[in-house]
Amino acid sequence: MGVERPPGSGAFLLLVGAAPNAIAYDSKQFTTAEFFLWGIPASIILMVVTAFAVKVLWPIMGMPITTGG
């Protein structure tokens, strides 16, 4: 079993989350702290959108919602 992590928990918060993050950082137009601070609301928004999709859209499309157990 793998360890699950919240969606967007790394790519929006850390420069090493994705290659384009490092490329953008290399432009020196923002600091690591700014990147992290803007990533917090982006991660929260992504988690809300994902929760909406799972709770509302999946049942509409006929996909069951199961909980681990």
C-alpha positions as CSV (number, residue, x, y, z in Angstrom):
1,M,0.0,0.0,0.0
2,G,1.3,3.4,-0.9
3,V,1.0,6.5,1.2
4,E,-1.7,8.9,0.0
5,R,-1.1,12.6,0.0
6,P,-3.5,15.5,-0.6
7,P,-3.7,16.6,-4.2
8,G,-1.4,19.5,-5.0
9,S,0.5,19.1,-1.7
10,G,3.9,19.4,-3.3
11,A,3.8,20.9,-6.7
12,F,2.2,24.1,-5.7
13,L,4.2,24.6,-2.5
14,L,7.7,23.5,-3.4
15,L,10.0,24.5,-6.2
16,V,11.0,20.9,-6.7
17,G,7.4,19.9,-7.2
18,A,7.7,20.1,-11.0
19,A,10.3,21.1,-13.5
20,P,8.5,24.2,-14.7
21,N,8.6,25.5,-11.2
22,A,12.4,25.4,-11.2
23,I,12.5,27.0,-14.7
24,A,10.2,29.8,-13.5
25,Y,12.2,30.3,-10.3
26,D,15.4,30.7,-12.4
27,S,13.9,33.9,-13.9
28,K,14.6,35.4,-10.4
29,Q,11.2,37.3,-10.5
30,F,10.1,35.8,-7.2
31,T,11.5,34.3,-4.0
32,T,11.1,30.8,-2.6
33,A,8.9,32.3,0.2
34,E,6.6,34.0,-2.3
35,F,6.3,30.7,-4.2
36,F,5.3,28.9,-1.0
37,L,2.8,31.6,0.1
38,W,1.0,31.6,-3.3
39,G,1.0,27.8,-3.2
40,I,-1.0,27.6,0.0
41,P,-4.3,29.0,-1.5
42,A,-3.7,27.2,-4.8
43,S,-3.4,23.9,-2.9
44,I,-6.6,24.6,-0.8
45,I,-8.5,25.5,-4.0
46,L,-7.4,22.3,-5.7
47,M,-8.4,20.2,-2.7
48,V,-11.9,21.9,-2.6
49,V,-12.3,21.2,-6.4
50,T,-11.2,17.6,-6.0
51,A,-13.6,17.1,-3.0
52,F,-16.5,18.6,-5.1
53,A,-15.7,16.3,-8.0
54,V,-15.6,13.2,-5.8
55,K,-18.8,14.0,-3.8
56,V,-20.9,15.4,-6.6
57,L,-19.7,14.6,-10.0
58,W,-18.6,11.0,-9.5
59,P,-22.1,9.8,-8.3
60,I,-23.7,11.7,-11.3
61,M,-21.4,9.7,-13.6
62,G,-22.3,6.4,-11.8
63,M,-19.0,5.9,-10.0
64,P,-19.3,4.7,-6.5
65,I,-17.6,6.5,-3.6
66,T,-15.9,4.0,-1.3
67,T,-14.1,4.5,1.9
68,G,-11.1,2.5,3.0
69,G,-11.7,0.0,5.6
